[in-house]
Amino acid sequence: MMFSLFIFIGHSLPMIVIGSVLWGVGMGAQESILKSAVTILIPKNNRAIGFGIFEFSFGLFWFIGSYIIGVLYEVSLVWLIIFSCGFEALSLPFYLLSSRKNTKDLKKTL
């Protein structure tokens, strides 16, 4: 979540490297955890549709967010960081809610 602080405000190579590593860790977690969550949540006979909807939504919102970040990069780095960190912080309650529900569902299946 905080990689943008290191990437966009960091004026030294170590800060940029730390930001890049944080981004890589986040992407690795995203790619593995989100796809496994789709596998758990969607019944086997609907997984192709589930993955299609997931990847379409993920790609669409990634594009929209990247476009906004690109515009903000031209306007102000401070607003870019506020946007990036702010929306990630706003997603935390949704993550926590889904995490609790999935934990309960997983315990029921075991």
BALUM-49691 format. One record per residue (C-alpha): x, y, z; chain; residue in one letter. Coordinates in Angstrom, 3 decimals. Example, Ala and Ser with C-alpha at 12.3 -4.5 7.8 and 13.67 -1.06 7.14 Angstrom:
# BALUM-49691
<r X="12.300" Y="-4.500" Z="7.800" mol="A" type="A"/>
<r X="13.670" Y="-1.060" Z="7.140" mol="A" type="S"/>
***
This chain:
# BALUM-49691
<r X="0.000" Y="0.000" Z="0.000" mol="A" type="M"/>
<r X="2.736" Y="2.403" Z="0.822" mol="A" type="M"/>
<r X="4.937" Y="1.639" Z="-2.168" mol="A" type="F"/>
<r X="3.879" Y="4.860" Z="-3.891" mol="A" type="S"/>
<r X="5.454" Y="6.917" Z="-1.116" mol="A" type="L"/>
<r X="8.799" Y="5.281" Z="-1.800" mol="A" type="F"/>
<r X="8.488" Y="5.331" Z="-5.593" mol="A" type="I"/>
<r X="7.214" Y="8.867" Z="-6.156" mol="A" type="F"/>
<r X="8.682" Y="10.802" Z="-3.232" mol="A" type="I"/>
<r X="11.900" Y="8.845" Z="-2.841" mol="A" type="G"/>
<r X="14.731" Y="10.686" Z="-4.500" mol="A" type="H"/>
<r X="17.339" Y="8.016" Z="-3.927" mol="A" type="S"/>
<r X="18.001" Y="4.625" Z="-5.419" mol="A" type="L"/>
<r X="17.414" Y="2.742" Z="-2.116" mol="A" type="P"/>
<r X="13.969" Y="4.368" Z="-1.720" mol="A" type="M"/>
<r X="13.006" Y="3.440" Z="-5.285" mol="A" type="I"/>
<r X="14.264" Y="-0.127" Z="-4.777" mol="A" type="V"/>
<r X="12.242" Y="-0.445" Z="-1.534" mol="A" type="I"/>
<r X="9.155" Y="0.857" Z="-3.348" mol="A" type="G"/>
<r X="9.699" Y="-1.568" Z="-6.220" mol="A" type="S"/>
<r X="10.105" Y="-4.510" Z="-3.838" mol="A" type="V"/>
<r X="6.916" Y="-3.531" Z="-1.977" mol="A" type="L"/>
<r X="5.064" Y="-3.271" Z="-5.285" mol="A" type="W"/>
<r X="6.375" Y="-6.697" Z="-6.340" mol="A" type="G"/>
<r X="5.303" Y="-8.295" Z="-3.052" mol="A" type="V"/>
<r X="1.847" Y="-6.762" Z="-3.440" mol="A" type="G"/>
<r X="1.512" Y="-7.960" Z="-7.028" mol="A" type="M"/>
<r X="2.684" Y="-11.463" Z="-6.134" mol="A" type="G"/>
<r X="0.166" Y="-11.698" Z="-3.322" mol="A" type="A"/>
<r X="-2.555" Y="-10.291" Z="-5.536" mol="A" type="Q"/>
<r X="-1.911" Y="-12.704" Z="-8.373" mol="A" type="E"/>
<r X="-1.841" Y="-15.780" Z="-6.158" mol="A" type="S"/>
<r X="-4.398" Y="-14.990" Z="-3.463" mol="A" type="I"/>
<r X="-7.081" Y="-13.418" Z="-5.648" mol="A" type="L"/>
<r X="-7.036" Y="-16.258" Z="-8.151" mol="A" type="K"/>
<r X="-7.199" Y="-18.872" Z="-5.418" mol="A" type="S"/>
<r X="-10.125" Y="-16.988" Z="-3.858" mol="A" type="A"/>
<r X="-12.010" Y="-17.170" Z="-7.151" mol="A" type="V"/>
<r X="-11.333" Y="-20.895" Z="-7.236" mol="A" type="T"/>
<r X="-12.738" Y="-21.326" Z="-3.721" mol="A" type="I"/>
<r X="-15.784" Y="-19.093" Z="-4.231" mol="A" type="L"/>
<r X="-16.950" Y="-20.271" Z="-7.655" mol="A" type="I"/>
<r X="-18.324" Y="-23.790" Z="-8.226" mol="A" type="P"/>
<r X="-16.211" Y="-25.934" Z="-10.533" mol="A" type="K"/>
<r X="-18.696" Y="-25.887" Z="-13.428" mol="A" type="N"/>
<r X="-18.809" Y="-22.034" Z="-13.418" mol="A" type="N"/>
<r X="-15.105" Y="-21.260" Z="-12.940" mol="A" type="R"/>
<r X="-14.494" Y="-20.193" Z="-16.545" mol="A" type="A"/>
<r X="-17.241" Y="-17.584" Z="-16.294" mol="A" type="I"/>
<r X="-16.086" Y="-16.611" Z="-12.799" mol="A" type="G"/>
<r X="-12.495" Y="-16.105" Z="-13.916" mol="A" type="F"/>
<r X="-13.669" Y="-14.215" Z="-16.991" mol="A" type="G"/>
<r X="-15.767" Y="-11.805" Z="-14.940" mol="A" type="I"/>
<r X="-12.986" Y="-11.435" Z="-12.372" mol="A" type="F"/>
<r X="-10.247" Y="-10.768" Z="-14.933" mol="A" type="E"/>
<r X="-12.456" Y="-8.380" Z="-16.934" mol="A" type="F"/>
<r X="-13.360" Y="-6.385" Z="-13.809" mol="A" type="S"/>
<r X="-9.789" Y="-6.437" Z="-12.541" mol="A" type="F"/>
<r X="-8.427" Y="-5.239" Z="-15.892" mol="A" type="G"/>
<r X="-11.077" Y="-2.563" Z="-16.343" mol="A" type="L"/>
<r X="-10.522" Y="-1.025" Z="-12.930" mol="A" type="F"/>
<r X="-6.745" Y="-1.384" Z="-13.272" mol="A" type="W"/>
<r X="-6.972" Y="0.622" Z="-16.512" mol="A" type="F"/>
<r X="-9.205" Y="3.289" Z="-14.956" mol="A" type="I"/>
<r X="-6.926" Y="3.612" Z="-11.937" mol="A" type="G"/>
<r X="-3.821" Y="3.773" Z="-14.118" mol="A" type="S"/>
<r X="-5.394" Y="6.464" Z="-16.273" mol="A" type="Y"/>
<r X="-6.254" Y="8.548" Z="-13.200" mol="A" type="I"/>
<r X="-2.765" Y="8.029" Z="-11.778" mol="A" type="I"/>
<r X="-1.269" Y="9.139" Z="-15.105" mol="A" type="G"/>
<r X="-3.360" Y="12.319" Z="-15.067" mol="A" type="V"/>
<r X="-2.483" Y="12.983" Z="-11.423" mol="A" type="L"/>
<r X="1.207" Y="12.450" Z="-12.189" mol="A" type="Y"/>
<r X="1.024" Y="15.444" Z="-14.496" mol="A" type="E"/>
<r X="-0.932" Y="17.499" Z="-11.942" mol="A" type="V"/>
<r X="0.632" Y="16.755" Z="-8.556" mol="A" type="S"/>
<r X="2.608" Y="13.907" Z="-7.014" mol="A" type="L"/>
<r X="0.976" Y="14.622" Z="-3.670" mol="A" type="V"/>
<r X="-2.515" Y="14.067" Z="-5.141" mol="A" type="W"/>
<r X="-1.262" Y="10.923" Z="-6.870" mol="A" type="L"/>
<r X="-0.068" Y="9.499" Z="-3.552" mol="A" type="I"/>
<r X="-3.266" Y="10.553" Z="-1.767" mol="A" type="I"/>
<r X="-5.339" Y="8.874" Z="-4.491" mol="A" type="F"/>
<r X="-3.264" Y="5.693" Z="-4.497" mol="A" type="S"/>
<r X="-3.019" Y="5.240" Z="-0.734" mol="A" type="C"/>
<r X="-6.558" Y="6.521" Z="-0.150" mol="A" type="G"/>
<r X="-8.256" Y="4.006" Z="-2.413" mol="A" type="F"/>
<r X="-6.157" Y="1.190" Z="-1.034" mol="A" type="E"/>
<r X="-7.180" Y="2.220" Z="2.485" mol="A" type="A"/>
<r X="-10.834" Y="2.380" Z="1.383" mol="A" type="L"/>
<r X="-10.597" Y="-1.210" Z="0.163" mol="A" type="S"/>
<r X="-9.502" Y="-2.567" Z="3.548" mol="A" type="L"/>
<r X="-13.015" Y="-2.803" Z="5.083" mol="A" type="P"/>
<r X="-14.196" Y="-4.789" Z="2.037" mol="A" type="F"/>
<r X="-11.194" Y="-7.074" Z="2.358" mol="A" type="Y"/>
<r X="-11.837" Y="-7.644" Z="6.047" mol="A" type="L"/>
<r X="-15.529" Y="-8.355" Z="5.460" mol="A" type="L"/>
<r X="-14.817" Y="-10.839" Z="2.681" mol="A" type="S"/>
<r X="-12.002" Y="-12.401" Z="4.676" mol="A" type="S"/>
<r X="-14.303" Y="-13.106" Z="7.632" mol="A" type="R"/>
<r X="-17.017" Y="-14.555" Z="5.397" mol="A" type="K"/>
<r X="-14.539" Y="-16.751" Z="3.511" mol="A" type="N"/>
<r X="-13.000" Y="-17.997" Z="6.769" mol="A" type="T"/>
<r X="-16.429" Y="-19.018" Z="8.057" mol="A" type="K"/>
<r X="-17.304" Y="-20.706" Z="4.745" mol="A" type="D"/>
<r X="-13.963" Y="-22.504" Z="4.657" mol="A" type="L"/>
<r X="-14.435" Y="-23.812" Z="8.211" mol="A" type="K"/>
<r X="-17.864" Y="-25.158" Z="7.237" mol="A" type="K"/>
<r X="-16.398" Y="-27.118" Z="4.309" mol="A" type="T"/>
<r X="-13.617" Y="-28.626" Z="6.413" mol="A" type="L"/>
***
